Amino acid sequence: MNVLIAHCVVDYHLMGIPTLLTPRLHIREYTQQDLNSRHQLTQRAFQITCSVDSIQQWLDWTLAAYRGLERLHQPPYGDYLVALRGSQQVVGSIGLVPAMVPWNVFDSTADSSMLDRVTTEMGLFWAIDPDFWGNGYATEAASAFVAYAFETLKLKQLVATTERDNLPSQRVMTKLGMQVLQNPTQEPFWFEVVGLLTYHDWNLIRSKIEKI
């Protein structure tokens, strides 16, 4: 299994996600100057048709959330821009979101009445512009986020969710060292695949790589 562990430069900024620099990528907060780039990314990477006005509203909310969550000392949920370090060309978006996971669907001994009971986890998500697929940018950006989540946010574990037919995202999960689990049932309908990475497993992987 090929697993990527990030080696990145961190520029700390209060309690939020700092600027993260990987060998090829610059990961940062969105700004008002990113309106057009985000509009294109929303339609191309997230495949959502929307107006520029709706993206402006999203951008205003996102920028306010960065500082609001900081002031409340809450987890730095939200989207962060992914650009190439040299050209600053926007190639994608990455971030953290509360993710509801019904872990009991993987337990054959669980009471049927408890199968839809969820635990809220810290969820990692990413989206890359199709023009830049196949370059490993999703794995590189996600690896930097994973390292920050475990080293600085001190998370116990991190998850990512996707659909059964989204094999590229599942491959990214595997490269990150996640255990990829498929919901053996059809319920709940919105929960199909989850990748799980614990700090313990991530630290073991990192230690092995550093000894090479």
C-alpha positions, 0 to 999 in steps of 0.5 A, spaced: 500 500 500 502 506 498 501 511 503 503 519 503 505 522 509 505 530 508 511 534 509 509 541 509 511 548 512 506 551 516 504 558 517 500 558 524 494 563 524 490 564 530 486 558 532 484 556 524 487 552 519 493 555 517 496 556 510 499 549 508 505 549 503 506 542 500 512 541 495 507 543 489 501 546 493 499 552 497 493 551 501 489 557 504 483 560 506 478 563 501 478 571 500 473 576 496 478 576 490 477 568 489 469 569 487 470 567 480 475 562 481 470 559 486 464 560 481 468 556 476 470 550 481 463 549 484 461 548 477 466 544 475 469 540 481 463 540 485 458 539 479 453 544 482 450 549 477 449 556 481 450 564 480 455 568 481 451 572 486 450 565 490 457 564 490 458 571 493 453 569 499 457 563 500 464 567 500 461 572 505 458 566 510 465 562 509 469 568 511 465 570 517 465 563 519 473 562 519 473 568 524 467 566 528 469 559 529 476 562 531 473 566 536 469 561 539 475 556 539 471 551 535 473 546 530 475 550 523 470 547 519 469 550 512 472 550 505 480 552 503 483 553 497 488 549 493 492 552 488 499 551 485 505 554 489 508 557 483 503 559 478 497 560 484 493 557 479 486 554 483 486 547 482 481 545 488 478 545 494 479 542 501 476 542 508 473 539 514 466 538 516 461 535 521 460 528 518 455 523 521 457 516 521 452 510 523 457 505 525 453 500 528 451 498 520 458 495 521 456 491 527 452 484 525 451 484 533 448 491 533 440 491 535 436 493 529 433 499 532 440 502 533 443 501 526 441 508 524 444 512 530 450 516 528 456 519 531 458 526 529 466 525 526 471 530 524 470 529 516 475 531 511 473 532 504 476 535 497 474 536 490 479 537 484 478 541 478 477 535 472 483 539 468 487 537 474 485 530 475 491 525 475 496 529 478 496 526 485 493 533 488 487 531 492 492 526 495 497 531 497 492 536 499 489 531 503 495 528 506 497 535 509 490 536 512 491 529 515 498 531 518 495 538 521 489 535 524 493 529 528 499 534 530 496 540 531 488 539 532 490 533 536 484 529 533 483 522 535 481 520 528 478 522 522 473 520 516 472 521 509 465 519 506 463 518 499 459 514 494 460 507 492 461 508 485 466 514 486 473 510 486 478 515 485 476 518 492 476 511 495 483 510 492 485 517 495 483 514 502 487 508 501 493 512 499 492 516 506 492 510 510 485 510 511 481 503 512 475 504 507 469 501 509 462 499 505 456 500 508 453 492 507 446 495 507 442 500 503 440 504 509 441 510 511 441 511 504 446 517 504 451 513 507 455 508 502 462 508 504 467 511 509 474 512 510 477 511 517 484 513 519 486 513 527 491 517 530 494 511 532 494 508 525 497 514 522 503 515 527 505 508 525 505 509 518 509 515 519 514 512 523 515 506 518 516 512 513 521 516 517 525 510 518 526 508 511 
